Amino acid sequence: MNKRNLLNFVLLTFYLCACEKPSTSPKPSYPGKKIDIGGYQLHYILQNPSADNRPAVVMDAGLGGISLDWHLVQQALGTELTTLSYDRSGMGWSDAGPYPGNLEQNVLELHTLLDRLHLKKPILLVGHSSGALRVLAYARKYPDEIYGVVLVDPTVETNQAKVTQYLSESEQQAIERAGGVPTDPTKEELNAFRQQVASLDKMGKLKETLKQQEVGRSVRDFLPADLAKQYEEVSYAARSIYTLLDELEQTPTAVKQVYDHPFPMGKKPIVILSATQMQNFASDGPPAGIPTEIVPLIIKLKNRTQKELVSYSTHPASQQVIIENAGHYIQIDKVDEVAKGIKSILGL
């Protein structure tokens, strides 16, 4: 697969659908609250802050994702637990930060947010997709603040060494015939896309163009009407797309920072939830831009590599759970399974 097709696949299939112009209403419209973390504000949704003494559950969305990605999970957990979802700087309703997309900056921002909210520690961290990188980086930097970790179809490094390790010779040949495992877009490709976004935004045609190229469903399609409208108004605004591109550009570096030097979590539990489908949602069609014949091989490679993360912990509850009939957004397709994974660590 050429990298241009991959760029289109990542940006259009996964995240880009509709983009609204900022509201001119003087009254802010967002589902949670904002708090200053040092010259700029982060948006967050905190539920049941006065719940019992169990660890608070803190949720980090994936590439291009926002706090509302976790709405269904927060609802499923009900009043039993304190739950927090938030928007990284530059995403959703949060202000832009000084270093968009930077792993270390994101970890620092989350730590500051938790301190400003006076959230009791240790916490249970939950990360979806590339949010898992931030969760693991946080656990490494602040190990005493972590009770446990749940990773929802986490981003992992599926390099040639993993291909050789986990796929048979015939499977490797099939991958090779199809052009290899999809690779990250280059900096030049991302810069070209930034220029396209800027041009379309200046002409007032960004929303229209992205809607024409919309493929599959969005998180907004699974939200109540009022939240779906808010989601659409903010998630795909030009500002959010620029942050998404910054995150995408820095993801390969973040992957190496997290996985090149594995760290032991000791007796702190870790649960990996792995999807069995490659598209965002089970109800979507096959993933665009990837030959159908190698999709099962890529899923196998991903899930085998994800299983390695269980070895970070010696806790008996640590495990990988394969979630059948689930797309990449397990927290949408199988809400109860994510809630179950969280509760399993907490002994509920």
N, C-alpha and C positions, 0 to 999 in steps of 0.2 A: 504494500500500500504506500502510495506517495504521501509525503508529509502534508501537502495541500489538502488532500482528502481527509487526513486525520484531523487537521485543524478545523475543517468544516464540521467533522463528526463531533469533536469535543465542544466547539463553541455553539453550533447550531442545534445539534440533537440534544445535548445535555442541558444547556442553560439559556439559550437565547430564544425568546419567543415574542414577548410584547414589551414595549418600552413607552412609558407615559412621561409627559412633561411634568416638571414639579408643580404641585398644587399652588394656586395663587391665594388660597384661603388663608386668612391670618391665623386661624386656629389650627395647630398641628394635629395631624391625624396619624396616630400610630398606636399599636395595641398594648405597649408596655410603658416603661418610663425611661428617662435618660439621666445619666449621672456624669459629672466631670471627673476625668481621670488624670488631669494635668494639662489644662489648656484646650482640651477638646472632649466631647461627650460620646459615650457609648450607650446604645439602646439595649434594654434587657427586658425580659419577661420573667418575673419572679412569682412563683405560686406557693402558697402555704408557708410563708416564712416562719410561722410559729408552730410548725409541725413538731413531732416528738424528737427525741434525741438521736434518731438515726442520721447518718451522714446525708448532707444535701447532695442532690444529683445535678451536676452541671453539664450541659450539653453543648457541643461544638459542631456546627454544620460543616458540610464539605465545600468543595470549590464552587464559588458563586452562590453558596447557600446562605440563608439568614435564619433568624430566630424562629420564624413560623414553620420552618422545616420540621420542627419538633412539636408543633401544636398538638397533633394527635397523641403523641406519647405523653406529653404533659397532662392531657385530659385523661388518658388511660390510667395514669398513676394516681389520679384523683387527689384527695386530701390527705392521703397516707404519708406522703413524703414532701419535703421541700424540694422544688425543682426550679432550675434556672436555665433559660436559653438566652442567647445574646447575639448581637450583630458585631462582627469584627469591624475595626475602623475601615471606613470607606465602603462598607456594605450596608444594605438595608437602611435603617434610620440613624446609624452611627455616623459621626463626623469622620472626615478623612484624617488619618494619622500621619506622622512624619515619614514612615517607611512602609508604604503599602505593600502587602503581600509578604513581608519579611517574617520568617518563622520566629526568630528570637523576639522581635518587637511584639508579635501577636501574643506570645507567652507572657511577656511583661505586662501587656495591656490586660490580659485576663486576670493575672495575679493582682494588679492594681484594682480592677473592678471588684474582685472578691473582697479585698480589704476595705474598699469604700462602702461596700454593702454590709460589712461586718458579718459575713457568712461564716458560720462555725466550721472549723476544720477538725479532722480530715474530711475530704469530700470524695464523692464517687464521680469520676470523670467519664463522660460518654462522647465518643467522636465518630462521626460518619465520614467515610471516604477519606479525603485529605485532612479532615478534621482529626483523624487518628494521629496524624503526624504531630499536630499541636498538642494533643492529649499526651502522647508519649514524651514529647519534649518537655512538657510541663512536669510530668512525673519524674523525669530525670533531674530537672533543675530544683524541684521542690518535693523531694520524696517523702518528707515528714508530713506533708499536707494531703497526701493521697491515701484514701481508704482502699480503693480498687479502681479497675478500669474496664469499660465495656467498649469494644471497637466494632462498629457496624459497617461491614464490608469495607474494611480499611484499605487505603492505598498502600501497595507494596511494590517492591522493585522486582519486576519480572524480566531480568536480563538473560543473556545467553547462558550464563552459568546455571540459572534456574531451569531454563529450557532443557538443558542437558541432564540435569539432575532429576527432573520430574516427568519428562515425556519420553516415550519409547522412540526408537530410531525412526520408525515409520511415521510417528506423530511429528517428530522434528522435521522430517522431509516434507510433510504436508504444510507445516508452518512456513518452511523455506519457499515452497512453490507459490504460496500465497503472498510472498513478499516480506515475511518475517513478522515478529510481534510488533504491533503498532508502537511507534516512537513518538516522543514529544515534539511539538512544533518548534522550529528554530526561532531565535530571537528576531531574525529578519522577517519571518512570516508573521510573528506577533506584531512587529512594528508596522507592517503593511496593513494589518487588520486595524490597528489603532488609527491609522490615517483614514481608513475607510469609515470607521465609526465617527471620527471627527468631522469628516466631510458630510456624511449623511445627517449628523446632528445639526450642523450649521445650516443645512438646507431644510431642516424640519422634516426629514424623510426617514429618520432612523427607525421609528416605531413601525411605519408602514412597510419598510423593507424587511425588517426582522419578522414581522407577522407573516409576510409572504413566504418566508423560508422556514416557518415553524414546522417542526417535525415531532410527532409524539405529544405526550401530555406534559403538564407542568404540575408542580406541587400545588399551585393555586387551584387546580381542578378538584382537589381533594379537601379543600377548606370550606368552611361556612361562607356564605355569600359576602358578608361584610369584610371578613379577613381576606378573602380571595381578591376583593377589589383593592384593598390596601397592599396586598402582596404584589399585584400587577403594577400598581402606581410607583413602587419603589425598587423592586428587585431588578428590573431590567432597564432602569434609567441609565443614561450614558455614563454617569459617575460610577455606577455599580459595575458596568461592563469594563471600564478601565481598571478597576480594582481586580476584577476577575482575571483580566489579562496579566496584571502584575503578579497575581498569585500563581497563575499557570506558568509564567516564565520562571518563577522561583521554585516551583515544585520539584524539579530534578535535584536541585541543591538541598532542599529540605529532606527529600528521601534519603540522600546520602548522609546528611547530618544525623538523622534518626537511626538508620539501619546499618551504617558502616561500623558503628561501635555499639553493639547491643549491650544493654545494661540490665542487671538483675533487679527484679522487683521484690525478691525475697518471698515472704509469705502473703504479700498483698495479691488478691485474686485478679485474674484477667480473664474475660470472656470475649471470644471472637464470634461474631455472627456473620456467616458467609452466605452470599446470595448464589442461587443456582441459575440465574439468568443474567445476561449482560446488559440488556436495555435498562433504562431508568425504572420503568414500571412493568409489572408482569403483563398488564393489559396492552402495552405497546407492541408494535411489530418488531421484527428482528433489528438489531442495531445497524444503523446506516454506515456504509463505507467499509465494512468488514466482511470478507467472504464467508458465506454461511457455513462452509465446511470446516472452518477453523474456530468458529465460536465456541463449541464445546471444549476444544483444546485450550483455548485461552482461559475459559472458566476453570478448567481443571488445574492449569498452571497457577492461576490466581489463588484458588482455594488451598492448594498444597503449600504455597508460599505463606499465605495467611496463617496456616496452622503452626508455622514455626514460632509465631509470637507467643503461643501458649507456654513455650519453654522459658520465657522471661520470668515466670512465676513458679514457685514451689507449692502454692496453696492447692489443696485437694479439690477445691471448687473450680479451679482454672480449667477451661475447656474451649474447644471450637464446636460451634453448633451450626450445622448445615441447614439453612432455611429453604425448604422446597417451595417451588412456585413463587419465588420472590425475585423482583428486579433489584437493581443497585440500591434503590431507596427502600430498604427493608422497613424503615420506620413509617413508611406509607403503606406498603403492600401488606406487611405483617406486623401491625402495631402491637398486638398482644405478645408476639415473640420477643420484641424489643423490651417491652415492659417486664416480661418473664425473665429475661436475661439480667435486667437491672435488679429485680427482686431476688434473684437467685444468689447474687453476691451479698445482699443484705440479709439473707436468711428469712425472707418473707414467702 
